[in-house]
Amino acid sequence: MALPDASARGSYAEHHTVPASQVVTRSAALDISQVAAIWVAYLTAYG
């Protein structure tokens, strides 16, 4: 999972290039949809 930075590179794409420092692992307990939903709440509140 990569931390989004919409102000610098946009974030709507099937594939996206990000710096390695922005990549984090996802918990095995969460599927892709659940992980993606975490950022929706963050960006709505703080974006």
C-alpha positions as CSV (number, residue, x, y, z in Angstrom):
1,M,0.0,0.0,0.0
2,A,1.3,3.4,-0.8
3,L,0.6,6.6,1.1
4,P,-1.4,8.9,-1.2
5,D,0.0,12.3,-2.2
6,A,-2.7,13.7,-4.5
7,S,-1.2,17.2,-4.4
8,A,2.0,16.0,-6.1
9,R,1.1,13.2,-8.4
10,G,-2.7,12.5,-8.4
11,S,-4.0,9.2,-7.2
12,Y,-6.6,7.8,-9.6
13,A,-4.9,5.2,-11.7
14,E,-4.6,1.4,-12.0
15,H,-0.8,1.7,-11.6
16,H,1.0,4.4,-9.8
17,T,4.7,5.3,-9.2
18,V,5.6,6.4,-5.7
19,P,8.9,6.9,-3.8
20,A,9.9,3.7,-1.8
21,S,9.7,5.7,1.4
22,Q,5.9,6.1,0.8
23,V,5.2,2.4,0.6
24,V,4.0,0.5,3.6
25,T,2.8,-3.1,4.1
26,R,-0.8,-4.0,4.7
27,S,-2.1,-6.2,7.5
28,A,-2.9,-9.7,6.4
29,A,-6.1,-9.4,8.3
30,L,-7.4,-6.7,5.9
31,D,-8.3,-7.3,2.2
32,I,-7.6,-4.8,-0.5
33,S,-11.0,-3.1,-0.3
34,Q,-10.7,-2.6,3.4
35,V,-7.2,-1.1,3.1
36,A,-8.4,1.3,0.4
37,A,-11.3,2.4,2.5
38,I,-9.0,3.6,5.3
39,W,-7.6,6.4,3.2
40,V,-11.1,7.6,2.1
41,A,-11.9,8.6,5.7
42,Y,-8.5,10.2,6.2
43,L,-8.6,12.3,3.1
44,T,-12.2,13.4,3.8
45,A,-11.3,14.6,7.3
46,Y,-7.8,16.0,6.7
47,G,-7.4,16.3,2.9
